[in-house]
Amino acid sequence: MTTNNGNKFAHENFDPLDLRAQEKALADNSERNKLTLQTEQEDFKWLMGNKRGRRIVWRLLERTGVYRSSFTGNSETFFREGMRNVGLALLDQVHTITPDQFAVMLKEQKESKDDR
């Protein structure tokens, strides 16, 4: 249970002098975060390891405007920049987690456009 100030150690049984308990709590939290990150990365590898998944990612990159200017000259620019920021985060995941799949995705999109 946390207090209103957001202190993660603030609860009835908290002993400010028990440094081992604090270190254990931090280590437990760190391990949970590590497992969550690992799961997210494995999920993304699975998505990018499939042609359908790469098509989904490509559509999201196109829809978020990663490859075009977001400037409109009015307040719509802010909205477009927000969308583009989401797309850039997705593109960063592609390059960080599955860099080899980026070239595959580009090739597939080129072939898809050539077939039309």
TORKOL-4160 file (C-alpha; in steps of 0.2 Angstrom, whole numbers, padded with zeros to 4 digits, m for minus):
116
<pt num="1" X="0000" Y="0000" Z="0000"/>
<pt num="2" X="0007" Y="0017" Z="m0005"/>
<pt num="3" X="0003" Y="0034" Z="0003"/>
<pt num="4" X="m0002" Y="0049" Z="m0007"/>
<pt num="5" X="0016" Y="0054" Z="m0009"/>
<pt num="6" X="0019" Y="0039" Z="m0021"/>
<pt num="7" X="0033" Y="0032" Z="m0010"/>
<pt num="8" X="0034" Y="0013" Z="m0015"/>
<pt num="9" X="0041" Y="0009" Z="0003"/>
<pt num="10" X="0027" Y="0018" Z="0012"/>
<pt num="11" X="0016" Y="0004" Z="0021"/>
<pt num="12" X="0012" Y="m0002" Z="0038"/>
<pt num="13" X="0026" Y="m0014" Z="0039"/>
<pt num="14" X="0040" Y="m0002" Z="0032"/>
<pt num="15" X="0055" Y="m0001" Z="0043"/>
<pt num="16" X="0066" Y="0013" Z="0036"/>
<pt num="17" X="0081" Y="0005" Z="0045"/>
<pt num="18" X="0079" Y="m0012" Z="0036"/>
<pt num="19" X="0090" Y="m0009" Z="0021"/>
<pt num="20" X="0090" Y="m0027" Z="0017"/>
<pt num="21" X="0071" Y="m0027" Z="0015"/>
<pt num="22" X="0072" Y="m0011" Z="0004"/>
<pt num="23" X="0086" Y="m0019" Z="m0007"/>
<pt num="24" X="0076" Y="m0035" Z="m0009"/>
<pt num="25" X="0060" Y="m0025" Z="m0014"/>
<pt num="26" X="0070" Y="m0015" Z="m0027"/>
<pt num="27" X="0078" Y="m0031" Z="m0034"/>
<pt num="28" X="0061" Y="m0040" Z="m0035"/>
<pt num="29" X="0054" Y="m0025" Z="m0044"/>
<pt num="30" X="0069" Y="m0025" Z="m0056"/>
<pt num="31" X="0067" Y="m0043" Z="m0060"/>
<pt num="32" X="0049" Y="m0040" Z="m0064"/>
<pt num="33" X="0053" Y="m0026" Z="m0075"/>
<pt num="34" X="0067" Y="m0037" Z="m0084"/>
<pt num="35" X="0054" Y="m0051" Z="m0087"/>
<pt num="36" X="0041" Y="m0039" Z="m0094"/>
<pt num="37" X="0054" Y="m0032" Z="m0106"/>
<pt num="38" X="0060" Y="m0049" Z="m0111"/>
<pt num="39" X="0042" Y="m0054" Z="m0114"/>
<pt num="40" X="0038" Y="m0039" Z="m0125"/>
<pt num="41" X="0054" Y="m0041" Z="m0135"/>
<pt num="42" X="0049" Y="m0060" Z="m0138"/>
<pt num="43" X="0032" Y="m0054" Z="m0143"/>
<pt num="44" X="0039" Y="m0042" Z="m0156"/>
<pt num="45" X="0051" Y="m0055" Z="m0163"/>
<pt num="46" X="0036" Y="m0066" Z="m0166"/>
<pt num="47" X="0027" Y="m0052" Z="m0174"/>
<pt num="48" X="0041" Y="m0047" Z="m0186"/>
<pt num="49" X="0046" Y="m0065" Z="m0189"/>
<pt num="50" X="0030" Y="m0068" Z="m0199"/>
<pt num="51" X="0025" Y="m0060" Z="m0216"/>
<pt num="52" X="0008" Y="m0055" Z="m0209"/>
<pt num="53" X="0016" Y="m0047" Z="m0194"/>
<pt num="54" X="0028" Y="m0037" Z="m0205"/>
<pt num="55" X="0013" Y="m0031" Z="m0215"/>
<pt num="56" X="0004" Y="m0025" Z="m0200"/>
<pt num="57" X="0020" Y="m0015" Z="m0194"/>
<pt num="58" X="0022" Y="m0007" Z="m0211"/>
<pt num="59" X="0004" Y="m0002" Z="m0211"/>
<pt num="60" X="0006" Y="0006" Z="m0194"/>
<pt num="61" X="0022" Y="0015" Z="m0200"/>
<pt num="62" X="0013" Y="0022" Z="m0215"/>
<pt num="63" X="m0003" Y="0027" Z="m0205"/>
<pt num="64" X="0008" Y="0036" Z="m0192"/>
<pt num="65" X="0017" Y="0046" Z="m0205"/>
<pt num="66" X="0034" Y="0041" Z="m0201"/>
<pt num="67" X="0040" Y="0043" Z="m0219"/>
<pt num="68" X="0031" Y="0060" Z="m0223"/>
<pt num="69" X="0032" Y="0078" Z="m0216"/>
<pt num="70" X="0019" Y="0081" Z="m0202"/>
<pt num="71" X="0020" Y="0100" Z="m0205"/>
<pt num="72" X="0003" Y="0108" Z="m0210"/>
<pt num="73" X="0005" Y="0126" Z="m0205"/>
<pt num="74" X="m0009" Y="0125" Z="m0192"/>
<pt num="75" X="m0013" Y="0116" Z="m0176"/>
<pt num="76" X="m0015" Y="0099" Z="m0185"/>
<pt num="77" X="0004" Y="0098" Z="m0185"/>
<pt num="78" X="0003" Y="0094" Z="m0167"/>
<pt num="79" X="m0009" Y="0080" Z="m0169"/>
<pt num="80" X="0002" Y="0073" Z="m0184"/>
<pt num="81" X="0018" Y="0075" Z="m0174"/>
<pt num="82" X="0010" Y="0064" Z="m0160"/>
<pt num="83" X="0005" Y="0051" Z="m0172"/>
<pt num="84" X="0023" Y="0052" Z="m0180"/>
<pt num="85" X="0031" Y="0050" Z="m0163"/>
<pt num="86" X="0021" Y="0033" Z="m0160"/>
<pt num="87" X="0027" Y="0028" Z="m0177"/>
<pt num="88" X="0045" Y="0032" Z="m0173"/>
<pt num="89" X="0044" Y="0022" Z="m0157"/>
<pt num="90" X="0038" Y="0007" Z="m0167"/>
<pt num="91" X="0052" Y="0010" Z="m0179"/>
<pt num="92" X="0065" Y="0010" Z="m0165"/>
<pt num="93" X="0058" Y="m0006" Z="m0159"/>
<pt num="94" X="0060" Y="m0014" Z="m0177"/>
<pt num="95" X="0078" Y="m0007" Z="m0178"/>
<pt num="96" X="0083" Y="m0012" Z="m0160"/>
<pt num="97" X="0074" Y="m0029" Z="m0158"/>
<pt num="98" X="0073" Y="m0036" Z="m0176"/>
<pt num="99" X="0085" Y="m0026" Z="m0187"/>
<pt num="100" X="0087" Y="m0040" Z="m0199"/>
<pt num="101" X="0068" Y="m0040" Z="m0202"/>
<pt num="102" X="0068" Y="m0022" Z="m0207"/>
<pt num="103" X="0076" Y="m0026" Z="m0224"/>
<pt num="104" X="0064" Y="m0041" Z="m0227"/>
<pt num="105" X="0049" Y="m0029" Z="m0223"/>
<pt num="106" X="0055" Y="m0016" Z="m0236"/>
<pt num="107" X="0058" Y="m0029" Z="m0249"/>
<pt num="108" X="0041" Y="m0037" Z="m0246"/>
<pt num="109" X="0033" Y="m0020" Z="m0248"/>
<pt num="110" X="0042" Y="m0016" Z="m0264"/>
<pt num="111" X="0037" Y="m0033" Z="m0271"/>
<pt num="112" X="0019" Y="m0029" Z="m0266"/>
<pt num="113" X="0019" Y="m0012" Z="m0274"/>
<pt num="114" X="0027" Y="m0020" Z="m0290"/>
<pt num="115" X="0013" Y="m0033" Z="m0291"/>
<pt num="116" X="m0001" Y="m0020" Z="m0291"/>
